[in-house]
Amino acid sequence: MSPACRRSTPRPPGSGSAGLQRAGLPLAAAHHGEAETGGYVLKGTGRIWYGENYAQWIEMNEGDFVFVPPFMPHVEGNMSTTEELVWLTCRTPDNIVVNLPEVDDASLEGYRRA
């Protein structure tokens, strides 16, 4: 299996923390160290950019489960300029967040701010 973000549509996870991302705002680039990250989209449409220069991406919609492998630099963004993105996330072994240098919006394919 390649070390890339993946998406599927299983049942929601049993536990996790809820996250809310306002319309049109990306999060900073980051990775989560040795932690594996799973997410489940409750509402909205988001995207995770990853890979060299964040040129690869997966789109996530309501009902999608997303997996981000350990040490994978990525940027999460809400693709709507009017609707919120709400999702649950869980990391193991810890909630590790390593912030990376800022990424120019123009380099994130399909993204636009509100």
C-alpha positions, 0 to 999 in steps of 0.5 A: 500500500502506498504512503498516501492519504486515502478515502473510503466510506465506512461507518463512523468511528466510535470515538474522536474529537470534533473539528469545525473549519469555517468556510474558505479557510485552510489550515496551516501545513503540518504533519503528525509525527509518528501518529496515524490520523483518521477522520470522518466527515460529518458535514461539508466538503474538504480537501487534503493536499499532500505530496511534493509541493502539495500537488496531490489531493483527495476530496472528502465529503459527508460520510467519508473516512480519511486516513493520513499516515505518520509523518505525511506533510499535508494541508487541510482545507474547506472547499466551500466559501459559504458552508462549514466543514465539520469532521471527527479526527482521532490520532494514535499514539498521541495528538502530535502536531508539527507545524510546517512553513506556510503554503501559498493558497495559489499552490493548492489546486482548486482552493479559494478563500471566502 
